[in-house]
């Protein structure tokens, strides 16, 4: 058998390196921890239920998510929230991070403070009466002839 030439050695190293990278390469694990005060709220990301707080959610792509946090007796938190990529996980350096023979973790955390829903019927009725009185002061009922008298605004 003939010894391998320099070109064969380079090709062999490239093949072995590719196979090693394929089977021994690391991975990037991206997780998002969602907590709330109080705990036990339902978490929806992009209109899909992913758990109840506290929870950890794995994701593939960074970016802006549509978030809903819901708990009976509390006002829902609804709006966009972003997860930004760390410097090593932007296009270019991310390829090197994927090839390293180790597991890399990217962890982000969101915390939501929920506001208890106010069920004060007496207060609502009182505010409605006050608003009605203000509207009637601005727009009085029609006179006998059907004309509306101009309102005078108090300072």
C-alpha angles and dihedrals in degrees: 000000000000122000116251117261124230092266092053091049092054091048091048092050090049092051094046091045092051093049092046091049091047094053102028101035117121130238137226115236113200117195135172120204114207120194133170141190107256101030125228098062120146113247122211122184116190089349093304121114109237103171147293126288126303094041141138121222126192116219136183106206132041119229142087120329129197102237131197123179113187134181128163111255093023134088111258118247108224127172148088122300127183133218110200123208117245115241093259092053100058120104109291104023089048090069090057091046090053092050096051110105093238139079114256121199128207111191127183128177134205125190124194127194109206122210118225114245112249113229100181103144094174091053091048091051091048092050090047091053091049091049091048090052091050092049092048089051090054095041110028119194116270119276124238092275091051096250121127117230115228115258123238113219118220116229 
